[in-house]
């Protein structure tokens, strides 16, 4: 038997499935410039312990120094180059690199290419409010 679409009531988020980023709405995260994030996996579709986003930066885009006191973040670079600051140390990053930001560690990013694409993982889920400034 082939299932085309899962059954879920509007009162419950769907559990699992195929996600098409091109069909989702993006948002600009707090403390970031020239950035659009698309929330792919999180509590909205049944994840309880992690969240996955697709992030895109334009040339010159950046993430100002900030920390997340109650969650860990890992970022896989899909495309582009940047300079990242992690706990006061700067690193050059490129496609194929992974950045890891432990709880409470300040981090920043400055794009050095025409654009940048990232997969961003949070654990536990962040559920960021783009209107809230994080320091």
N, C-alpha and C positions, 0 to 999 in steps of 0.2 A: 504494500500500500504506500502510495506517495502522498505526502502532505504538502500542499501548496502554501498554506499559511496557517500558523498556529492559532489555536483558539484561546482567546483571553478576553475577560470582561473589561470594560472601560475602568472599573474600580481597581483593577490590579495591573501592575506593569507586566508586559510580556516577559517570559522567562526564556532567555536565549534567542537564537535566530541569526539571520544574516543582516548585517548593517551596511548600508550604502551611504558613505559620507556625502556624496553629491545630493542626497535627498534630505540632508539635515541642515538646520540653521546654525550658523556660527555666532560667536560673541567675542568681544574684545575684553581680555582679562585685565583686572586691576594691575597697576604698576607696569604695564606693558604698552609699548608704542609700536604701531605698524604690525599688529598681531591679530590673527583670527584663530580661535579655538573652536573645534567641533567635538562635542561630547559624544563618544562612540558607545562606550560601555560604562554602566554605573547603576545606581539604585533605580533609575528610571526604566531600566530593562532587566532588572532582577539580580544584578551583582550586589553582593553584601560586603565584600572585603577588599575590593579594588575598583579603580576607575581608569579608563583609557580614553585619551583625547588625541585628535590630530591637530597639530599646531602649524600654522603657516605665518612666516614673517616676510615682510617686504624688505628691500634693500634699506639699510640704515635702521631697521627695527631693533628694538631692545626690550629687555626685561630689567627694570631697576632692581638694585640689591634688596632682597627680602628673604624671609625665612618662613617656614611652616612649622609651628611649634608642636603639632600633634600628628604629623604624617610624614611618610617618606615619599620621595619622588625620584623616579628614574626616567631618563629621556634618551631615546634612540634617535640619532640623526639620520634621516632618510635622504636629505639633499641639502647642499649648501655648506657654508663655512661660517664660523663665528669665533669670538673670544668669550670664554665664560670665566667668571670669578666664582670660586668655591672656597669658602672659609678663608678669604684673603689671598688665595693663590690663583693666578691667571693661567688658563690653558687655551690653546688653539684647538678647535674641534672641527671635524669634517664628517661627511657621509660615512656611516659605518661605526662611528664612535658612540659610546654610551656615557652619559653624565649621570652621576648619582648624588643626590642631595639628602643626607640623613636628616632626621628630625632636628629642627632648630638651627640648622646650618645656613648661614647667609649665602645667597647665590645670585648671580646676575648673568646677562647674556647681551652681546652686541654683535649683530649680524655683519659679516664682512663680504658677503656675496650678494648677487642680485636678488636672491630670495632664499628662504630656508624652509624645509619641511621636517617636522619632528613627530614622533609618537611619544606621548607623555603618559606615564603610569603613576598613579597615586595609590597609596595604601595607608590607612583605609581610604575610602572614597572622600574626595574633597568637597564636591558639590559647591564649587566656588560661586560666590555672589559677585558678578563683575562690577557692581556698584560700590563694593567695599574695598577700601584701600588697606593693603597689608604692609606692615612695617616690621 
